[in-house]
Structures are given as structure tokens and as C-alpha cells.
Amino acid sequence: MTLGKRIQLARKAKGFTQKQLAEAINAATGTIQQYELDKRQPRMEQFQKIANALEISTAELMKKAVFRIIWKPVINLQLGADK
């Protein structure tokens, strides 16, 4: 699961619209849309604001995204898979 999808799921679990999350972190709604579509990645400061607004830890929000970005390629390399 991508970081954008995890942001989207956490936002929906909190009951926020993209507009409400954007207002909570002082960003444009389009910025939230781009994060959720994985067209942009939030800077660390924005990421922290998102986590705070959604009342979730940054670690939990990153958990699966980190696995996909860092560990999956390592595991594939060890298994001899290209992708």
C-alpha cells in the first residue's frame, strides 16, 4: 500500500474530507489530492501535520509505505527477483 493510500484511509477513518484535512494543516485541497494519488510526497513538516490532524502516529502512517519502498526491494533482491 502506498503512502498516499494510507493517508487517504486514515483521513476517511477520521471522517475528514480532503478539504477538512487541507484546512487542518493549512494546505490546498489539491495538495491533499496529489498526496493521496501519489503524485507528490509531503515534506516531513507537512507529514507531521497530517499525522497530528488525523490523530495517528507518523510511524503508523509510514509503516506499510516504508515496507514497500525499502524492504520489498531488499527481499526481492535476496530472493533473486527483479521486481
Residue pairs with C-beta under 8 A, 6 or more apart in sequence:
1 9
1 64
1 65
1 68
2 38
2 65
2 68
3 35
3 38
3 41
3 61
3 62
3 65
4 35
4 36
4 37
4 38
4 39
5 36
5 38
6 61
6 62
6 63
6 64
6 65
7 32
7 35
7 36
7 42
7 50
7 54
7 61
8 36
10 54
10 56
10 61
11 18
11 21
11 32
11 36
11 54
13 54
14 53
14 54
14 55
16 24
16 53
16 54
18 29
18 32
18 33
18 36
19 29
21 32
21 50
21 53
21 54
22 28
22 29
22 31
22 32
24 49
24 53
25 46
25 49
25 50
25 53
26 49
27 46
27 49
31 40
34 40
35 41
35 42
35 50
42 50
47 58
47 61
48 58
50 61
51 57
51 58
51 61
54 61
76 82
76 83
